[in-house]
């Protein structure tokens, strides 16, 4: 449960506090997106984005834009394949913090991953801290919009509905059509749907980087 006063001890000690959270780690396609949020005032209804429906999230995000400073950072599917999802999450969070351009103490959702700014990681922080919960909402709304835009170009996969996550519809589309360049090739359901013909075509046309192909978990018998 979000506690309105959870951030107060940190604000009292450091003067201000930034909340950071990410979304998209478990998706099969699309980026990992992190948001960094400095709340200027309490926003009623802020909570873990997973506990709020889409319409409510979008309404809260509009309110947050008026009552907070917000910045985003992303890690691409290529970066996820190369660095793994934890490394990519670190990149996205550090980019969000840098984009916000405010030096302040940071509360981060989840376990420690070695971020390069002054922070404390809070397990299930999006259920406790208003700042982290606000970041979870902002990241979710922002990433959903990205996936909706991607879906226009890939209408077989239902990205506008599943946001890149492994729903039965998405898995069926992968098996029938194979993956796109926006999929995470090192994730098992995607890798299992990727044949050498598609991969060779991407390599020849230089649509995919040699570094991505060499990601350990791809393990195809050619470079």
C-alpha positions in Angstrom: 0.0 0.0 0.0 1.3 3.4 -0.9 2.2 5.5 2.1 2.0 9.2 1.6 4.8 9.8 4.2 7.1 7.0 2.9 9.4 9.4 1.1 9.4 12.0 3.9 12.5 10.7 5.8 14.5 10.8 2.6 13.3 14.3 1.7 14.1 15.5 5.2 17.6 14.1 4.9 18.5 14.9 1.3 16.2 17.9 0.5 14.4 16.1 -2.3 13.9 12.6 -3.8 13.5 11.2 -7.2 11.6 7.9 -7.9 12.7 5.6 -10.6 10.9 2.5 -12.0 10.9 0.5 -15.2 8.5 -1.5 -17.3 8.9 -4.1 -20.0 11.4 -6.4 -18.5 9.3 -9.5 -19.1 8.0 -8.6 -22.6 9.1 -10.5 -25.7 9.2 -7.4 -27.8 9.9 -3.7 -27.5 12.2 -1.7 -25.2 12.6 -1.6 -21.5 11.5 1.9 -20.4 12.4 3.6 -17.2 10.9 6.8 -15.8 12.5 9.2 -13.3 10.0 11.4 -11.4 10.5 14.3 -9.0 7.1 14.9 -7.4 6.3 18.5 -6.6 3.2 17.7 -4.7 1.0 14.7 -3.7 -1.1 13.3 -6.5 -4.3 11.5 -5.3 -4.6 7.9 -6.7 -0.9 7.3 -7.4 -0.2 3.6 -7.0 1.7 0.7 -8.5 0.8 0.9 -12.2 0.0 -2.8 -12.3 -2.9 -2.2 -9.9 -4.5 0.6 -11.9 -6.5 0.1 -15.1 -5.4 1.8 -18.4 -7.9 4.7 -18.2 -6.9 5.5 -14.7 -3.2 5.3 -15.5 -3.5 7.7 -18.4 -5.5 10.2 -16.2 -2.9 10.0 -13.5 -0.1 10.5 -16.0 -1.8 13.7 -17.2 -2.0 14.9 -13.6 1.7 13.9 -13.0 2.7 16.0 -15.9 1.3 19.0 -14.1 2.7 18.2 -10.7 6.1 16.6 -11.3 9.2 16.7 -13.3 9.5 13.6 -15.5 12.1 12.1 -17.8 12.5 8.8 -19.6 15.2 6.4 -20.5 15.1 3.4 -22.8 17.1 0.3 -23.7 16.4 -1.2 -27.1 15.8 -4.9 -27.9 19.3 -5.0 -29.3 20.7 -3.7 -26.0 18.6 -6.3 -24.1 20.0 -9.1 -26.3 23.6 -7.9 -25.8 23.6 -6.9 -22.2 20.7 -9.1 -20.9 17.6 -7.6 -19.3 19.3 -6.6 -16.0 22.1 -4.7 -17.8 19.5 -3.1 -20.1 17.4 -2.0 -17.2 20.5 -0.4 -15.7 21.1 1.5 -18.9 17.4 2.6 -19.1 17.4 3.8 -15.5 20.7 5.7 -15.8 19.5 7.4 -19.0 16.2 8.4 -17.3 18.2 9.9 -14.3 20.5 11.8 -16.7 17.7 13.0 -18.8 15.9 14.5 -15.7 19.0 16.6 -15.1 18.5 16.9 -11.4 21.1 15.8 -8.9 19.1 14.3 -6.0 18.9 11.2 -3.9 17.0 8.4 -5.8 14.6 5.7 -4.7 14.6 2.8 -7.1 12.2 0.0 -7.4 13.6 -3.5 -7.0 16.9 -5.2 -6.1 20.3 -3.5 -6.3 21.8 -3.6 -9.8 24.8 -1.3 -9.4 23.4 2.0 -10.6 25.9 4.9 -11.0 24.0 7.5 -9.0 23.3 8.1 -5.3 20.3 5.8 -4.5 18.6 3.2 -2.5 16.8 0.2 -4.0 13.4 -0.6 -2.4 12.0 -4.1 -3.0 8.3 -3.6 -4.1 9.0 0.1 -3.9 6.1 0.8 -6.4 3.8 -0.4 -3.6 5.3 1.8 -0.9 6.8 5.0 -2.3 4.7 7.7 -4.0 7.7 8.8 -6.1 8.4 5.2 -7.3 4.7 4.6 -7.9 4.5 7.8 -10.0 7.5 6.6 -12.0 5.8 3.2 -12.6 2.8 5.0 -14.0 4.8 7.3 -16.2 7.0 4.5 -17.6 4.0 2.2 -18.3 2.0 4.9 -20.1 5.0 6.0 -22.1 6.0 2.4 -23.1 2.4 1.5 -24.0 2.3 4.4 -26.5 5.5 3.1 -28.1 4.1 -0.3 -28.5 0.9 1.1 -30.0 2.9 3.0 -32.6 5.0 -0.1 -33.4 1.9 -2.2 -33.9 0.9 -0.1 -36.9 3.8 -1.7 -38.8 3.4 -5.2 -37.4 -0.3 -6.0 -37.4 0.1 -9.8 -36.9 1.3 -9.6 -33.3 -1.3 -7.6 -31.5 1.3 -5.2 -29.9 -1.5 -2.6 -29.3 -3.2 -5.1 -27.0 -0.4 -7.2 -25.5 2.3 -4.5 -25.4 4.8 -7.1 -26.5 4.2 -9.6 -23.7 3.9 -13.3 -24.3 0.1 -13.7 -24.6 -1.3 -16.8 -26.4 -2.1 -14.6 -29.4 1.4 -13.3 -29.5 3.0 -16.7 -29.2 0.8 -18.0 -32.1 1.8 -15.1 -34.2 5.5 -15.8 -33.5 5.2 -19.4 -34.5 3.3 -18.5 -37.7 5.2 -15.4 -38.9 8.5 -15.6 -37.0 9.9 -12.6 -35.0 10.5 -9.0 -36.0 13.6 -6.9 -35.4 11.7 -5.4 -32.5 11.6 -8.8 -30.7 14.2 -9.8 -28.1 16.0 -12.6 -29.9 17.6 -14.0 -26.8 14.2 -14.7 -25.2 13.3 -18.4 -25.5 9.9 -18.1 -27.2 11.4 -15.7 -29.8 14.6 -17.6 -30.3 12.6 -20.8 -30.9 10.6 -19.1 -33.6 13.7 -17.7 -35.3 15.2 -19.8 -38.2 18.5 -19.3 -39.9 17.0 -18.1 -43.1 15.5 -15.1 -41.4 18.7 -14.4 -39.5 20.9 -14.7 -42.6 18.6 -12.3 -44.4 18.9 -9.7 -41.6 22.7 -10.1 -41.5 23.1 -9.7 -45.3 20.9 -6.6 -45.4 22.7 -5.3 -42.3 19.5 -4.9 -40.3 21.1 -6.6 -37.4 24.5 -5.9 -35.7 27.2 -8.5 -35.5 27.4 -7.9 -31.7 23.7 -8.8 -31.3 24.2 -12.0 -33.3 27.1 -13.0 -31.0 24.9 -12.8 -27.9 25.7 -16.0 -26.1 22.1 -17.2 -25.9 21.5 -17.1 -29.6 24.1 -19.8 -30.4 23.6 -20.1 -34.1 26.3 -22.0 -35.9 27.5 -19.0 -38.0 28.5 -15.4 -37.5 
